[in-house]
Amino acid sequence: MAIDSALVSGKLAIDGGEPVKTTPNYPMYPGGMEIGEEEKKLVMEVLDHKYLFRYYGPKEYPSKVRELEVQWADKMGVKYALAVNSCTSALISSLVALGVGPGAEVIVPGYTFFASCASIVGAKAIPVIAEVDRSLTLDPADVEKKITDRTKAIIAVHMRGVPCKMDELMAISRKHKVPILEDVAQACGGSYKGKMLGSFGECNAFSLQYHKIITAGEGGIVTTNDALLNDRAMAYHDTAACWRPDRFGLPRYEGEVFPGVNFRMSELHGAVALAQLGKLDNLLAGMRRNKKRIKEQIAGIDGLEFREVNDEAGDTAICLVFFLPDEEITRKFGPALKAEGVDAGCIFDKGVPDWHVYAHWKMIIDKVTATPEGCPYTCSYYQGPTPEYTPDMNPNTLALLSRTIHMDIPPRMDERDCDMVATAVQKVAKAYL
């Protein structure tokens, strides 16, 4: 490997020395940075055909959204995929499909984007915020502690590209008869023990927002292997019932049709997403190659422990996370790496707002609602004790996150970029560890 020992021994850039990394950092928009002729071609087909809406378009042309759903289901190893306009929409549609509503509790990790929790409130249910473990995904032991007879779903978030402990979570799901909803927003294309993420849960949600691995700018996907859940998700995502063979016909079975919303995906977004899906494997290969190269060069540093990865082969490798001995060292380590030219930092700082950490979810902690009645927290169907949320309610999660250094792994990095990142980590570690 290409660690430069002279640079490692040099004066830290934060103290006036020369920075190690002299190349620019690529923005972490893996799919967004690869938008090109493939996306243009499919978008122009939509525009040339004047077919912008999948249900009312010219019948002689295939719907790009429908093509996306078919190819997505095949790629993820599931029977059904439903394209929607965001991952939040996918989460809410999934929760509704699963029967989550007033009186229900849903378990969600304390380290995830705020939307994972907000979707529970959107489905009129109560969030129960659980600890994460050293993989920074749901801690199965804490999940089991927090299950009650009101628990109607567990949202398993494959946070920052790493799969959850799905064996343990699925065992808990079977034991307590509580369905799993996978949030695959940050882990598209990842797997667990050879099985694709987004194929374990009864319903699952993906994101196509611009920051994600592949993108349509905005968008989401619901996946399931259950025909009834697929119908229910479709019913909720399109209150106009355009998806039905006879949208004005009588229900084909009890509960098929009910008032929903409009979470439909447009043909333009479908065209971009369809082109991006074809680029997923190459993006993953690039990130995995880069992460492996950096990781191998910094392994063995005393005081530096890598985040637990529940399945190395299934990791999407969108980032590299490691733990340091304490919060004080971490507070120095992050800025020192930035000064060396590496885009890195600590995940949790209680003084810096971040909607990925539950302690900053003030709207949830204060039980803020759109109207003064306070539903779902005041819902008469809810038979449990009124939940109390505090910024320190999950101390293990905060203790772990406050000792982490996080760095993105863009697929466009080359070997020289990787080697400079590794050298910078070695240099800062030599000074602080």
C-alpha positions in Angstrom: 0.0 0.0 0.0 1.0 3.6 -0.5 1.2 5.2 2.9 3.8 8.0 2.8 5.8 7.7 6.1 7.3 11.1 5.7 3.9 12.7 5.4 2.6 10.7 8.4 5.4 12.1 10.5 4.9 15.7 9.3 3.4 18.6 11.2 -0.4 18.6 11.3 -2.0 21.0 8.8 -4.3 22.2 11.6 -1.1 23.4 13.4 0.4 25.0 10.2 1.8 22.0 8.4 1.2 21.0 4.8 -2.1 19.1 4.1 -1.8 15.5 3.0 -4.7 15.4 0.5 -4.1 17.8 -2.3 -6.9 16.6 -4.7 -10.4 17.9 -4.5 -13.1 16.0 -2.7 -15.9 14.6 -4.9 -19.5 15.4 -3.8 -21.3 12.4 -2.4 -24.0 12.2 -5.1 -22.9 8.8 -6.5 -25.7 8.4 -9.1 -26.2 12.2 -9.6 -22.6 12.6 -10.7 -23.1 9.9 -13.4 -26.1 11.5 -15.0 -25.5 11.4 -18.8 -26.6 10.2 -22.1 -28.6 7.2 -20.8 -30.9 9.5 -18.7 -31.2 12.1 -21.5 -32.3 9.4 -23.9 -35.1 8.0 -21.7 -36.3 11.5 -20.7 -36.4 12.6 -24.3 -38.5 9.5 -25.1 -41.0 10.6 -22.5 -41.1 14.2 -23.8 -41.1 13.1 -27.5 -44.0 10.8 -26.8 -45.8 13.4 -24.7 -46.3 10.7 -22.2 -45.7 12.4 -18.8 -48.3 10.5 -16.7 -48.3 6.7 -16.6 -52.0 6.1 -16.5 -53.3 8.5 -19.1 -50.4 8.4 -21.6 -50.6 7.3 -25.2 -51.3 3.6 -25.1 -48.8 2.7 -27.8 -45.9 3.6 -25.6 -44.8 1.7 -22.5 -44.7 3.5 -19.2 -41.2 4.2 -17.9 -42.5 4.0 -14.3 -44.0 0.6 -15.0 -40.7 -0.5 -16.6 -38.9 0.7 -13.5 -41.1 -1.2 -11.2 -40.6 -4.5 -13.2 -36.9 -4.1 -13.3 -36.6 -3.0 -9.7 -38.6 -6.0 -8.5 -36.3 -8.3 -10.5 -33.1 -6.6 -9.2 -34.2 -6.8 -5.6 -35.5 -10.3 -5.7 -39.2 -9.5 -4.8 -42.5 -10.0 -6.5 -43.8 -6.4 -6.4 -42.3 -2.9 -6.6 -44.4 0.3 -6.5 -42.8 3.6 -7.6 -43.8 6.6 -5.5 -42.7 10.2 -5.3 -40.4 9.9 -2.2 -39.0 7.5 0.4 -41.2 9.2 3.0 -44.2 8.4 0.8 -42.9 4.8 0.5 -42.6 4.5 4.3 -46.1 5.9 4.9 -47.6 3.8 2.2 -45.9 0.7 3.7 -47.1 1.5 7.2 -50.7 1.9 6.0 -50.4 -1.3 4.0 -49.3 -3.1 7.1 -52.4 -1.8 9.0 -50.5 0.7 11.2 -52.7 3.5 12.4 -54.3 5.0 15.5 -53.4 3.2 18.7 -50.3 1.6 17.2 -46.6 1.9 18.2 -43.8 1.5 15.7 -40.1 1.0 16.7 -37.5 3.1 14.9 -33.8 3.6 15.6 -32.5 6.7 17.1 -29.9 7.1 14.3 -31.7 7.5 11.0 -32.9 10.4 9.0 -35.9 12.2 10.7 -38.3 11.0 7.9 -38.1 7.4 9.2 -39.7 8.7 12.4 -41.9 11.4 10.9 -43.5 8.7 8.7 -44.8 6.9 11.8 -46.6 10.1 12.9 -47.8 10.5 9.3 -49.5 7.1 9.6 -51.1 8.3 12.9 -49.0 6.0 15.1 -46.7 6.5 18.0 -42.9 6.4 17.4 -40.9 4.3 19.9 -37.2 5.2 19.5 -34.7 2.4 20.1 -30.9 2.2 20.6 -28.4 1.3 17.9 -25.5 -1.0 18.4 -21.9 -0.9 17.2 -23.1 -1.3 13.6 -25.1 1.9 14.1 -28.2 0.0 13.1 -31.0 -1.2 15.3 -29.9 -3.0 18.5 -32.0 -6.2 18.5 -31.8 -6.5 22.3 -33.3 -3.1 22.8 -35.9 -3.7 20.2 -37.2 -6.7 22.1 -37.2 -4.7 25.3 -39.4 -2.1 23.7 -42.0 -4.4 22.1 -45.5 -4.1 23.7 -48.9 -5.4 22.7 -49.3 -2.1 20.8 -46.2 -2.6 18.6 -47.4 -3.0 15.0 -44.2 -2.7 13.1 -40.4 -2.4 13.4 -38.6 -0.1 11.0 -35.1 -1.6 10.3 -33.0 1.1 8.8 -29.9 0.0 7.0 -28.1 3.1 8.1 -25.2 4.6 6.1 -25.2 1.6 3.8 -24.7 -1.2 6.3 -27.3 -4.0 6.7 -29.0 -4.5 10.0 -28.7 -7.7 12.0 -31.6 -9.2 10.0 -31.3 -12.7 11.4 -32.0 -11.4 14.9 -34.6 -8.9 13.9 -36.5 -11.5 11.8 -36.5 -13.9 14.8 -38.0 -11.1 17.0 -40.5 -10.4 14.2 -41.6 -14.0 14.1 -41.6 -14.5 17.9 -43.8 -11.4 18.5 -45.7 -11.5 15.2 -44.7 -7.9 14.5 -43.9 -7.1 10.8 -40.5 -5.7 9.7 -40.4 -2.6 7.4 -37.0 -2.2 5.9 -35.8 1.4 5.3 -33.3 0.9 2.5 -32.9 4.6 1.6 -29.2 4.6 2.2 -28.4 1.0 1.2 -29.8 0.4 -2.3 -28.1 -2.6 -3.7 -26.8 -3.9 -0.4 -27.5 -7.4 0.8 -27.4 -9.6 3.9 -26.0 -13.1 3.7 -26.6 -13.2 -0.1 -30.2 -11.8 0.0 -30.9 -8.3 -1.2 -31.9 -5.7 1.3 -35.5 -4.7 0.7 -36.6 -8.3 0.4 -36.7 -9.3 4.1 -39.5 -7.2 5.4 -43.2 -7.5 4.7 -42.9 -4.1 3.2 -39.8 -2.1 2.4 -38.9 1.5 1.3 -36.2 2.8 -1.0 -35.1 6.4 -1.8 -34.2 8.0 -5.1 -33.5 11.4 -3.6 -30.4 13.2 -5.0 -28.1 12.3 -2.1 -28.8 8.6 -2.4 -26.7 5.9 -4.3 -28.9 6.2 -7.4 -31.3 9.1 -8.0 -34.1 10.6 -9.9 -33.8 13.8 -7.9 -36.8 12.7 -5.9 -38.6 9.4 -5.7 -39.1 6.2 -3.8 -40.0 2.6 -4.2 -42.1 0.2 -2.1 -41.3 -3.5 -2.3 -43.1 -6.5 -1.0 -43.7 -10.2 -1.8 -47.4 -10.0 -0.6 -50.1 -9.3 -3.2 -52.5 -7.9 -0.6 -49.9 -5.5 0.8 -49.0 -4.4 -2.7 -52.6 -3.7 -3.4 -53.0 -1.7 -0.1 -49.9 0.3 -0.9 -51.2 1.1 -4.3 -54.6 2.0 -2.9 -53.0 4.5 -0.5 -50.5 6.0 -3.0 -53.2 6.8 -5.6 -56.6 7.8 -4.2 -57.9 8.2 -7.8 -57.6 4.4 -8.1 -56.0 4.7 -11.5 -54.1 1.5 -10.7 -57.2 -0.7 -10.6 -58.2 -2.7 -13.7 -61.6 -1.0 -13.4 -61.0 2.0 -11.3 -64.8 2.6 -10.9 -65.7 -1.0 -10.3 -66.8 -2.6 -7.1 -64.1 -3.8 -4.7 -62.8 -7.2 -5.7 -62.4 -8.1 -2.1 -63.2 -6.5 1.3 -60.7 -3.7 2.1 -59.3 -3.3 -1.4 -60.3 0.3 -1.9 -60.1 3.1 0.7 -59.4 6.8 0.5 -55.7 7.5 0.0 -53.4 10.3 -1.2 -51.4 11.1 -4.3 -47.9 9.8 -4.0 -47.6 8.8 -7.7 -44.3 9.0 -9.5 -44.1 10.9 -12.8 -42.9 9.5 -16.0 -39.9 11.9 -16.1 -38.7 10.7 -12.7 -39.3 7.1 -13.8 -37.2 7.6 -16.9 -34.2 9.0 -14.9 -34.6 6.2 -12.2 -34.7 3.5 -14.9 -31.4 4.7 -16.4 -29.8 5.0 -13.0 -30.8 1.5 -12.0 -28.6 0.2 -14.8 -25.6 2.0 -13.2 -26.1 0.7 -9.6 -23.7 -2.2 -9.8 -20.8 -0.1 -11.1 -21.3 2.5 -8.5 -21.3 -0.1 -5.7 -18.2 -1.7 -7.2 -16.3 1.6 -7.1 -17.3 2.4 -3.5 -16.5 -1.0 -2.3 -13.1 -1.0 -4.0 -12.2 2.4 -2.5 -13.4 1.6 1.0 -11.4 -1.6 1.0 -8.2 0.2 -0.1 -8.5 2.8 2.6 -9.5 0.4 5.3 -6.6 -2.0 4.7 -4.2 0.9 5.0 -5.5 2.2 8.4 -6.3 -1.2 10.0 -4.3 -1.9 13.1 -4.0 1.7 14.4 -4.1 1.5 18.2 -7.2 3.3 19.5 -9.1 3.2 16.2 -11.9 0.7 15.9 -14.0 0.2 12.7 -17.7 0.3 12.9 -19.2 -3.2 13.1 -20.4 -4.3 9.6 -23.0 -7.1 9.9 -22.1 -8.5 6.4 -19.0 -7.2 4.7 -20.0 -8.5 1.3 -23.4 -6.8 1.6 -22.1 -3.4 2.7 -22.7 -0.8 0.0 -19.5 1.0 1.2 -20.9 4.5 0.9 -18.9 5.6 3.9 -16.1 4.6 6.3 -16.9 5.0 10.0 -14.6 4.3 12.9 -14.7 4.8 16.7 -12.1 6.7 18.7 -11.4 6.2 22.5 -13.4 9.2 23.7 -15.4 12.2 22.8 -12.5 14.6 23.5 -10.2 13.0 21.0 -12.9 12.7 18.4 -13.6 16.5 18.7 -10.0 17.1 17.7 -9.6 14.3 15.2 -12.4 15.5 12.9 -11.2 19.1 12.4 -7.6 17.8 12.0 -8.7 15.5 9.2 -10.5 18.3 7.5 -7.4 20.5 7.7 -5.5 17.6 5.9 -8.0 17.9 3.1 -10.2 14.9 4.0 -14.0 15.6 4.1 -14.7 13.9 7.5 -16.2 14.6 10.9 -18.0 13.3 14.0 -21.5 12.1 13.6 -22.9 13.6 16.8 -22.3 16.9 18.4 -25.2 18.0 20.7 -24.4 21.6 19.7 -24.7 21.0 16.0 -28.3 20.3 14.7 -28.5 17.1 12.6 -31.8 15.4 11.7 -30.1 12.0 11.5 -29.8 11.8 15.3 -32.9 11.5 17.5 -31.6 14.0 20.1 -32.1 16.7 17.5 -35.7 15.6 16.6 -37.2 18.5 18.5 -40.6 18.1 16.7 -40.8 14.6 18.1 -39.4 15.3 21.5 -41.9 18.2 22.0 -44.7 16.2 20.3 -45.4 19.0 17.8 -48.4 18.3 15.6 -50.1 20.1 12.7 -53.2 20.8 14.7 -53.7 21.6 18.4 -55.5 18.3 19.2 -52.1 16.6 19.5 -52.9 13.4 17.6 -51.5 10.7 17.5 -50.1 11.3 21.0 -53.6 12.1 22.5 -55.5 9.6 20.4 -58.2 7.9 22.4 -57.3 4.6 20.7 -53.9 4.6 22.2 -54.0 2.5 25.4 -50.5 2.9 26.5 -48.8 5.4 28.8 -48.1 8.6 27.1 -44.6 8.4 25.7 -42.0 10.7 27.1 -39.1 11.7 24.8 -35.9 13.3 26.0 -32.6 14.1 24.2 -30.8 11.6 26.5 -33.3 8.7 26.4 -31.0 6.4 24.3 -27.6 7.0 26.0 -25.8 4.1 24.2 -26.7 5.6 20.8 -25.3 9.0 21.8 -22.2 7.5 23.4 -21.4 5.6 20.2 -22.1 8.5 17.8 -20.1 11.0 19.8 -17.0 8.8 19.3 -17.3 8.3 15.6 -15.5 9.7 12.6 -17.4 9.5 9.4 -16.1 9.9 5.9 -18.0 9.5 2.6 -16.5 7.1 -0.1 -17.4 8.6 -3.5 -17.1 6.0 -6.3 -15.1 8.6 -8.4 -12.1 8.5 -6.1 -9.0 6.9 -7.6 -6.2 5.0 -5.9 -4.2 8.2 -5.3 -7.2 9.8 -3.6 -7.6 6.7 -1.4 -4.0 6.6 -0.5 -4.0 10.3 0.5 -7.0 9.7 2.7 -5.4 6.8 4.4 -2.1 8.7 4.9 -4.1 11.6 6.4 -5.8 9.3 8.9 -2.4 7.8 9.8 -0.9 11.2 10.3 -3.7 12.5 12.6 -3.8 9.2 14.5 0.0 9.5 15.1 -0.6 12.9 16.7 -3.7 12.1 18.8 -3.7 8.4 19.6 
